[in-house]
């Protein structure tokens, strides 16, 4: 006698429930996936952007036979700290009248970093970054190359291309605080000698930095930003001979 074949499977109602569950999981998971992908894309695109900028700065140094590099700085914004940019800088004593004076390279526009991320110089455990002024100070830094293409540590003081401090410069990149904030001339406030108040100040160029998630950073308790977040990020160093980035 032939045995009756048995068929097993899901009923239409069961299939409907399964499909509904999968759809719900997908919908619930999309925000997290989008956040992850956005973070990954921002980090990756930022590294590629900085890598290309470093190569371009080395080329400028070789072409102009002057020290040149890139400067990380936030654009002035009336409502607070604006987006962070990469600015190409060139040592120019003739125009700045400063031994450590750098101006923006003419013909190369500043590059805006993705809003989701920021670049910050590598700081140690004892660094105090418990308020916005100190964060701004640590996210304003430069990386400099010699005319031979080697990364060097060099004093940097940014100044407008006219070397002016009396608000008469028409420089649309670096300018005086009054010109940038009041007269709307220039994108970035140039360095001041003492760095008083919110002014950026002259300092030595750097050989390393970290890329951080701005949203995560701002959510961390201000007294634990280093120990709870920054300390766990990879430091990115610059190979002094090739100008390429090395993660440690």
Secondary structure as a PSIPRED ss2 file (coil, helix, strand):
# PSIPRED VFORMAT (PSIPRED V4.0)

   1 X C   1.000  0.000  0.000
   2 X C   1.000  0.000  0.000
   3 X C   1.000  0.000  0.000
   4 X C   1.000  0.000  0.000
   5 X C   1.000  0.000  0.000
   6 X C   1.000  0.000  0.000
   7 X C   1.000  0.000  0.000
   8 X C   1.000  0.000  0.000
   9 X C   1.000  0.000  0.000
  10 X C   1.000  0.000  0.000
  11 X C   1.000  0.000  0.000
  12 X H   0.000  1.000  0.000
  13 X H   0.000  1.000  0.000
  14 X H   0.000  1.000  0.000
  15 X H   0.000  1.000  0.000
  16 X H   0.000  1.000  0.000
  17 X H   0.000  1.000  0.000
  18 X H   0.000  1.000  0.000
  19 X H   0.000  1.000  0.000
  20 X H   0.000  1.000  0.000
  21 X H   0.000  1.000  0.000
  22 X H   0.000  1.000  0.000
  23 X H   0.000  1.000  0.000
  24 X H   0.000  1.000  0.000
  25 X H   0.000  1.000  0.000
  26 X H   0.000  1.000  0.000
  27 X H   0.000  1.000  0.000
  28 X H   0.000  1.000  0.000
  29 X H   0.000  1.000  0.000
  30 X H   0.000  1.000  0.000
  31 X H   0.000  1.000  0.000
  32 X H   0.000  1.000  0.000
  33 X H   0.000  1.000  0.000
  34 X H   0.000  1.000  0.000
  35 X H   0.000  1.000  0.000
  36 X H   0.000  1.000  0.000
  37 X H   0.000  1.000  0.000
  38 X H   0.000  1.000  0.000
  39 X H   0.000  1.000  0.000
  40 X H   0.000  1.000  0.000
  41 X H   0.000  1.000  0.000
  42 X H   0.000  1.000  0.000
  43 X H   0.000  1.000  0.000
  44 X H   0.000  1.000  0.000
  45 X H   0.000  1.000  0.000
  46 X H   0.000  1.000  0.000
  47 X H   0.000  1.000  0.000
  48 X H   0.000  1.000  0.000
  49 X H   0.000  1.000  0.000
  50 X H   0.000  1.000  0.000
  51 X H   0.000  1.000  0.000
  52 X H   0.000  1.000  0.000
  53 X H   0.000  1.000  0.000
  54 X H   0.000  1.000  0.000
  55 X H   0.000  1.000  0.000
  56 X H   0.000  1.000  0.000
  57 X H   0.000  1.000  0.000
  58 X H   0.000  1.000  0.000
  59 X H   0.000  1.000  0.000
  60 X H   0.000  1.000  0.000
  61 X H   0.000  1.000  0.000
  62 X H   0.000  1.000  0.000
  63 X H   0.000  1.000  0.000
  64 X H   0.000  1.000  0.000
  65 X C   1.000  0.000  0.000
  66 X C   1.000  0.000  0.000
  67 X C   1.000  0.000  0.000
  68 X E   0.000  0.000  1.000
  69 X E   0.000  0.000  1.000
  70 X E   0.000  0.000  1.000
  71 X E   0.000  0.000  1.000
  72 X E   0.000  0.000  1.000
  73 X E   0.000  0.000  1.000
  74 X E   0.000  0.000  1.000
  75 X E   0.000  0.000  1.000
  76 X E   0.000  0.000  1.000
  77 X E   0.000  0.000  1.000
  78 X C   1.000  0.000  0.000
  79 X C   1.000  0.000  0.000
  80 X E   0.000  0.000  1.000
  81 X E   0.000  0.000  1.000
  82 X E   0.000  0.000  1.000
  83 X E   0.000  0.000  1.000
  84 X E   0.000  0.000  1.000
  85 X E   0.000  0.000  1.000
  86 X E   0.000  0.000  1.000
  87 X E   0.000  0.000  1.000
  88 X E   0.000  0.000  1.000
  89 X E   0.000  0.000  1.000
  90 X E   0.000  0.000  1.000
  91 X E   0.000  0.000  1.000
  92 X C   1.000  0.000  0.000
  93 X H   0.000  1.000  0.000
  94 X H   0.000  1.000  0.000
  95 X H   0.000  1.000  0.000
  96 X H   0.000  1.000  0.000
  97 X C   1.000  0.000  0.000
  98 X C   1.000  0.000  0.000
  99 X C   1.000  0.000  0.000
 100 X C   1.000  0.000  0.000
 101 X E   0.000  0.000  1.000
 102 X E   0.000  0.000  1.000
 103 X E   0.000  0.000  1.000
 104 X E   0.000  0.000  1.000
 105 X C   1.000  0.000  0.000
 106 X C   1.000  0.000  0.000
 107 X C   1.000  0.000  0.000
 108 X C   1.000  0.000  0.000
 109 X C   1.000  0.000  0.000
 110 X C   1.000  0.000  0.000
 111 X E   0.000  0.000  1.000
 112 X E   0.000  0.000  1.000
 113 X C   1.000  0.000  0.000
 114 X C   1.000  0.000  0.000
 115 X C   1.000  0.000  0.000
 116 X C   1.000  0.000  0.000
 117 X E   0.000  0.000  1.000
 118 X E   0.000  0.000  1.000
 119 X E   0.000  0.000  1.000
 120 X E   0.000  0.000  1.000
 121 X E   0.000  0.000  1.000
 122 X C   1.000  0.000  0.000
 123 X C   1.000  0.000  0.000
 124 X C   1.000  0.000  0.000
 125 X C   1.000  0.000  0.000
 126 X C   1.000  0.000  0.000
 127 X C   1.000  0.000  0.000
 128 X C   1.000  0.000  0.000
 129 X C   1.000  0.000  0.000
 130 X C   1.000  0.000  0.000
 131 X C   1.000  0.000  0.000
 132 X H   0.000  1.000  0.000
 133 X H   0.000  1.000  0.000
 134 X H   0.000  1.000  0.000
 135 X H   0.000  1.000  0.000
 136 X H   0.000  1.000  0.000
 137 X H   0.000  1.000  0.000
 138 X H   0.000  1.000  0.000
 139 X C   1.000  0.000  0.000
 140 X C   1.000  0.000  0.000
 141 X E   0.000  0.000  1.000
 142 X E   0.000  0.000  1.000
 143 X E   0.000  0.000  1.000
 144 X E   0.000  0.000  1.000
 145 X E   0.000  0.000  1.000
 146 X C   1.000  0.000  0.000
 147 X C   1.000  0.000  0.000
 148 X C   1.000  0.000  0.000
 149 X C   1.000  0.000  0.000
 150 X C   1.000  0.000  0.000
 151 X E   0.000  0.000  1.000
 152 X E   0.000  0.000  1.000
 153 X C   1.000  0.000  0.000
 154 X C   1.000  0.000  0.000
 155 X E   0.000  0.000  1.000
 156 X E   0.000  0.000  1.000
 157 X E   0.000  0.000  1.000
 158 X E   0.000  0.000  1.000
 159 X C   1.000  0.000  0.000
 160 X C   1.000  0.000  0.000
 161 X C   1.000  0.000  0.000
 162 X C   1.000  0.000  0.000
 163 X C   1.000  0.000  0.000
 164 X C   1.000  0.000  0.000
 165 X C   1.000  0.000  0.000
 166 X C   1.000  0.000  0.000
 167 X C   1.000  0.000  0.000
 168 X C   1.000  0.000  0.000
 169 X C   1.000  0.000  0.000
 170 X C   1.000  0.000  0.000
 171 X C   1.000  0.000  0.000
 172 X C   1.000  0.000  0.000
 173 X C   1.000  0.000  0.000
 174 X E   0.000  0.000  1.000
 175 X E   0.000  0.000  1.000
 176 X C   1.000  0.000  0.000
 177 X H   0.000  1.000  0.000
 178 X H   0.000  1.000  0.000
 179 X H   0.000  1.000  0.000
 180 X H   0.000  1.000  0.000
 181 X H   0.000  1.000  0.000
 182 X C   1.000  0.000  0.000
 183 X C   1.000  0.000  0.000
 184 X C   1.000  0.000  0.000
 185 X C   1.000  0.000  0.000
 186 X C   1.000  0.000  0.000
 187 X C   1.000  0.000  0.000
 188 X E   0.000  0.000  1.000
 189 X E   0.000  0.000  1.000
 190 X C   1.000  0.000  0.000
 191 X C   1.000  0.000  0.000
 192 X E   0.000  0.000  1.000
 193 X C   1.000  0.000  0.000
 194 X C   1.000  0.000  0.000
 195 X C   1.000  0.000  0.000
 196 X C   1.000  0.000  0.000
 197 X C   1.000  0.000  0.000
 198 X C   1.000  0.000  0.000
 199 X C   1.000  0.000  0.000
 200 X C   1.000  0.000  0.000
 201 X E   0.000  0.000  1.000
 202 X C   1.000  0.000  0.000
 203 X E   0.000  0.000  1.000
 204 X E   0.000  0.000  1.000
 205 X C   1.000  0.000  0.000
 206 X C   1.000  0.000  0.000
 207 X C   1.000  0.000  0.000
 208 X E   0.000  0.000  1.000
 209 X E   0.000  0.000  1.000
 210 X E   0.000  0.000  1.000
 211 X E   0.000  0.000  1.000
 212 X E   0.000  0.000  1.000
 213 X E   0.000  0.000  1.000
 214 X H   0.000  1.000  0.000
 215 X H   0.000  1.000  0.000
 216 X H   0.000  1.000  0.000
 217 X H   0.000  1.000  0.000
 218 X H   0.000  1.000  0.000
 219 X H   0.000  1.000  0.000
 220 X C   1.000  0.000  0.000
 221 X C   1.000  0.000  0.000
 222 X C   1.000  0.000  0.000
 223 X C   1.000  0.000  0.000
 224 X C   1.000  0.000  0.000
 225 X H   0.000  1.000  0.000
 226 X H   0.000  1.000  0.000
 227 X H   0.000  1.000  0.000
 228 X H   0.000  1.000  0.000
 229 X C   1.000  0.000  0.000
 230 X H   0.000  1.000  0.000
 231 X H   0.000  1.000  0.000
 232 X H   0.000  1.000  0.000
 233 X C   1.000  0.000  0.000
 234 X C   1.000  0.000  0.000
 235 X C   1.000  0.000  0.000
 236 X E   0.000  0.000  1.000
 237 X E   0.000  0.000  1.000
 238 X E   0.000  0.000  1.000
 239 X C   1.000  0.000  0.000
 240 X C   1.000  0.000  0.000
 241 X C   1.000  0.000  0.000
 242 X C   1.000  0.000  0.000
 243 X C   1.000  0.000  0.000
 244 X C   1.000  0.000  0.000
 245 X E   0.000  0.000  1.000
 246 X E   0.000  0.000  1.000
 247 X E   0.000  0.000  1.000
 248 X C   1.000  0.000  0.000
